[in-house]
Amino acid sequence: MKLSNFNFELPKELLAEYPSEHRDEARLMVLHRESGKIEHKLFKDLIDYFDEGDVMVLNDTKVFPARLFGNKEKTGARIEVFLLRELNKEQRLWDVLVDPARKIRIGNKLYFGEDESLVAEVIDNTTSRGRTLRFLYDGSYDEFRSKLNELGETPLPKYIKREVEPEDEERYQTIYAKKEGAVAAPTAGLHFSKHLLKRLEIKGIDFAELTLHVGLGTFNPVEVEDLSKHKMDSEELFITEESAEIVNSAKAKKNKVCAVGTTVMRGLESSVSSEGTLNPYDGWTNKFIFPPYEFSIADCMVTNFHTPKSTLLMMVSAFAGHDLIMKAYKEAVKENYKFYSYGDAMLIL
């Protein structure tokens, strides 16, 4: 499979600028891999496809307000700083992206907040836009983190051209988000409402959680035609013994295991034992899944509609079959499904 196999025409107006009014009333395309049948439903109809003892695996990562705006010393130029990952807690070192990057050199200082109470010094160039910053702040570590949260804004994807609005703080976060560390939401999970989760629980569906802190690398464009030469960024992954047991028990009983989102699918496939069961995990993964690929853990998945040539589209193609996914996407465009982070969902059975 080559990069060009994953291109398709996506009208700009199908990129969702806002989420659906109610989480579980986004549209849901149901795709049956064996028959090729396509159904058009609402997300809350998801419950009809699962039975007692089936397991849904959720990513409980929490998005933090990773986008900051500061001013460069002397010139006062406005600089966007996107926090990627914390490198050293004691020294308050962070890996960041800066924009515009050409203005930011080693030794420069950036000031944040109206009172300029938070200062950062550039101590390294990592890539063309990447920098390492050391934050200078007098308070404790907890005070420093709460200052970052106060000054940062919800890191909506760049394709959303509007300003961030107050509702985004809640809507660009799953309702089961717990462990802070992601700079992008695991978007398939955004469609679950408290009401739907409760209904699934009453029906006897079990839940397992893993934590995969989504980084921007997931959205990096693939720039090589030969997919085997593309390198994914590493993301931090945690799978507890309890979650592994829930998943393995369901598999042993031949119940469905559903990966909610590409991040969950990636996490599950990053920790498979030689017997094809799920192992606990604590570390990093840079797994890149593209066709052909044999999946070991999940036998169905929930996912959003992805953009052309994206690694996410490649993964769902590996799961559902390239031709069937391209047929489903053609139908999604025709039926005006919304794409990307705030878009509609697909259940692949």
N, C-alpha and C positions, 0 to 999 in steps of 0.2 A: 504493500500500500504506500502510495506517495501523497505528499501534501496536496497536490492538485485534485486528488480524489475527494477532498473534503470541502470543496468550494461550492457555493450555491448563491443564488440571488436572494438577498434579504432586504426588502424595502425598509428604508430608515424609519418609517412611521410605525413599524412593528417592534422597535426597541422600546421597552416599557420605561417611561419616565417616572411613573408612579405605580405603587402596588394596587391590587384590587381593593375595593372598599373594605371587604371583610376577608380575613386571611383565607378561610376555607371555602370561599366562593370564587376563587380563581378558577379558570377552566382547567380541565384535566383530559388529556388525550390518553386513552388506554390502548397499548400496543401489545398484541398477542404474538409472541415470536413464532410459535409453531404454525398457526394458521395464517398469520399475516393480517388478521382482522384488526381494524381500527375503530375504536368507539370514542364518542365525544361526550364527556361528562363534566361535573363540577368536582372540585377537589374533595369536598366532603363525602362524595360517593365512593371514595377510596375504601371505606369500611366494608363495602359489599364484596370486595375481592380477597378478604382475609378471614380466617377462621380461628377458633380457640387453639392456642398453642403455637400459632405463628409468631415470629419475632420480627420487630422492626428495630434496626440499629440506627441510632441517632448520633450526630456529632454535637457534643455539648460545649464546644468552644464559644467564647464570648468575644464580640468585636469591641475593641477599645477605640476611643476617638483619636485616630492616628494622624489626622491631617491638622497641622499647625501653620499659622502664618506669623512670620516674624519680620523684623527690619534689620537690615545690615548696618553695622556701625559706620559712622561718618556719612555715608551716602543716604541712609534711610530707605534704600530700595526694598520693596516688599518681596519677600521670599517665601515660597511655599515649602514646607518641610514635611515629608511623609515618613512617619516612624515605621520602620520595617521590623526590627527586632532589637531587643536589649542584649548587649554584648557582655556588660559587666555591671552588676548591681551596685557594688561598692563605689566604683569610679563613675557610675552614671554614664556609661558609654553606650551609644546607640548607633546602629546601622540605619541610615536614612537615605531617602531620595530628595534632591533639592531641585527647585525650578524657579527661575532660570538658573541652570547649572554653571553657565560660563562666568557668572559673576562671583561664584563662591570658591575661594581658594583656602588652602591650609593656613591657619593663623587668623582667619576672619572670625569676628564675633557676631552673633545674631541675638537680638533682643525680642522677647515675647511678652505680650500683655500690655495693657495701657500704661501700667506703672513700671514696665520693663523689669518686673521682679524675677523673671527667669531668663537666664543668659546661657548661650551655648557657644562653645569654641570648636571650630573645624580642626580636627587633628589628622585626618587622612582622606585621600581621594581613593575610592574603591573601584568605581566604574565611571563612565562618562557623566552619569547623573548621581551616582552613589557617593556618599561621604560618611565618615565616622565623626560623630559629634560627642563632645564631653559637656554635659549639662552642669552648670555652676549654680547651686542652690543651697542656701544655708540650712534649711529645715531637715527633718528626719526623712528617711526613705519614703515612708507612708505619706508624709506631707508633700514630698516631691511628686509622687505618683498622682496624688489628688490634684496637684497643680497642673500636671499634664492633662488630666481628664477635664479640668475646668477650662483650659485654654484650647484644647483640641476640639475638632468637629467630626461628626460621623463621616467615615471615609467612603462616601458613595463612589461607585465607579465613574471614571472620567467620561463615559459615553452619555451620562446624565448631565445635560448642559445647564439645568436650572440650579439655583442656590439651594443649599441644604435647608430644610424646613424642620420645625420642632418635632413633627410627627416621625421624621426619619430616625430619630434616636431610638424610638420603640420599634418601628416597622423594619428597620435594617438589622434586626436581631431576632433570633428564634425565641419562642417563649420559654424554651428549656435551656437557654444559654446559661452557663455557670462559670466556666473557667476562662478568665480573660487572657487573650493572647493572639487573637486573629485580627488581620487588617482588612479582611473581606468576609462577608457572611457566607455560611454554608447554605446557599439560597434555596435548595429544595425544601429545607426545613422551615422556611418562612411561611409556608402555607398551613402549618398546623396551628389550630386554635386550641384553647383550653377545653372547649366543648368537644371538639373532635377527639382529642387525646383521651378525654374521660369516656366517650362512647366506645373507643377502641379498647380501653381498659376493661369496661363492663362486658364487652364481647369476649374477653379472655385473651386478647393479644398481649404478648409480653414485649418489654422494651429492654434493650441493652444500649449502653452508651460507650462511645470512645471519644477521645479528644484529639482532633487534628487541627492545629492552629494554622488557619489558611493564610498563606503569604501571597504577595503579588505575583510570584513566579507562576502560579496557576494560570495567570492571564497573559504571560509573556507570549508574544507572537512566535510561531514556529517559522524559522527562516531558512530551513533546509528542506529540499524536496525529498530526500531520503530520511524518513522518520527515525530510523535507527541511529541517526547522528544527532538528534535533538536531545539536549540535557535539561531535565527538570530541576528547578531549585529544590533544596531540601526544606521540609516542613516538619515541625515537632509533632510526635505521635505518642499517645498513651492508650493502652488497652489493659484494663484491669483483669485479674483472674476471674472475678465475678462475671464480667461481661463475656469473657471467653467461654465460661461454663454455660451461660444462658444460650449462646449461639450454638455451641457444640451439642448441647442437649436437644435443641430443636432439630438440628441436622440428623442426629441419631434417630429421632422419632419421625423423620421424613416430613417435618413441618416446614413451612416456607420461612426463609430468612430474607428479609427485604432490606437492602441498603438504601437509606434515605440520603441520596445525594452522591455525587462523584467523589467527594472528600471521604465519605464513609467507605465507598467501594475501594478507593485507593488504600485507605487504612487497613481494611480487612485483608486485602491481597498482599499487603506488606508484611504480614505475620502469619504465614501458613506453614503448618508442620508437614513433615514428609508423608503423614497419613491423610493430609487434606483437611486437618482440623485447624481451629484458630488458636494461636498462642498468645499469652499476655505479651505486652510490648512496652518499652520505655526507651525512646530514642528519636531518631530522625528517619524520614523516608524521602527518597527522590524517585520513587517508582513512576514510570511512564507507561501507561497502558494504551496500546493501539492494536488494530487487527493485524494478524490473527493472534488471539490470546485465549487461553483456557482458564476460565474462572473457577475458583475452588470453594468459595464460601457462600456468597449470596446467590439466590436463584431468581430474584426479581429486584427491581430498583425503582425509586422515585427520583426524577431529575427535572430540571428546568429545560427550556429550549436554548441551545447554545449557538454561538456565532460561527460563521464560516471559518474553516481552517484552524479552529481552536483545539487544544489538547482535550477539552471536555467533550467535544463532538467526536473526537477519535475514540475516547473511552466508551461512549454509549454505542458507537458503531461496532466496537469489539464485542460488546455485550449482546446487542440485538441483531447484529449482522448489518454490514454496510449498505446493501441495497434496500433492506427494509427501512432502515433509519432515513435514508435519502428520500424514499417514497413518503414516509411519515412527515418529514420536514416540508416536502412539497405540498402536502395536504395542509400542514399547519399554516404555511404562508397563504394558501388559497382561502383558508377558513379564518384568517386574521388572528391567529393566536399571537400572544405577546411573547417576545423573546428576552432573554438575558436575566439579570439579577432580580428585577421586580416583575418578571414575566410569569406566564402560565406554566403548568407542570405536565409531565408525562409519567405514566406508570407503565413500566415494561415488565410483562409477565412471561 
